[in-house]
Amino acid sequence: MIRLTLSRRRTVRFLCRIATAVSALMLLVAVAGTRVSPASAAITSSGVVTIKDDGGNAVLSGGGSATVFTMLPPSGAACPGSGAGTPSYRWQTFLVDAGVDPSTVAYASGPKTITGHIVFPMFDAVGNPVQNQNPSASPLGLIAGIPTVSFGWAVPGDIPPGDYRLGFACTKAGATVSFWSAAITVVTNAADVPAHFTWTVATTPPPPPATDPTTAAPTTTIAATTTTVHATTTTSASSTSTTTATTGAVTTTTAFASSATPTTNSTIASTGTASSTVIIWAVLLLLFGRFAILLARPVRSVTDEER
């Protein structure tokens, strides 16, 4: 049997109290590390959609509600996987007003509605919604088989005057993981058939709203980014492509910006410290705390008869 002198007992008790305090602190740190937190900001646009005529040749600057046109994502635009997984990837189309961040749109049978906002899929030239499409298996995830689209399905009032974003989204289990978009402005035109509006393409699509789509106002600029790591500066500059389409005597120039490297910052939960670490510190806290309590009890004298 190990016997402690009074001075050694006090020393051990003091050390157990310190160990208890340290264990409690580390347990709090470990618990805080297991909280689910966003790994990054909201998903940003992976590139700009180009709007061309129904043959996919000339870039369009605009049209009417019956105009048939082609939406083209950047070359090589792809989802992270194909439609073969569980859950599988799908590519979608969308049309949302400027108050909606496309990265926040959820999908079931097409994009889900958002109260107070315009949210639609795009429709092909014969009126079918373009939604829940399978990405290519090879090249993996490629967005392919894109049909021509139009607003010919709409009736007056379906798409009020204002600014809109249209484009493609990759989804997994109904959540947006990446998207590509262009911006258009809709103006009322009573002479237009069937929906009484015309639309024009913005030179550069605005960035998504900074906050919740029900309260946000769109911001204004897309800037080049510079990242500095250990005195080494890497600059990803925006490139500007200009395409000129000539119709009769009228020349229309449409410029659009695209990132040299598409950037997708998905919102992924970070699990932080493993749960096993929490268990270890909890056990140590109980162990050292128990010793500290036992050693704090008064020392009882034992008579020769009790021995």
Summary of the structure (lengths in Angstrom):
residues: 307
radius of gyration: 30.7
end to end distance: 12.4
largest distance: 120.3
contacts: 877
relative contact order: 0.20
helix: 17%
strand: 32%
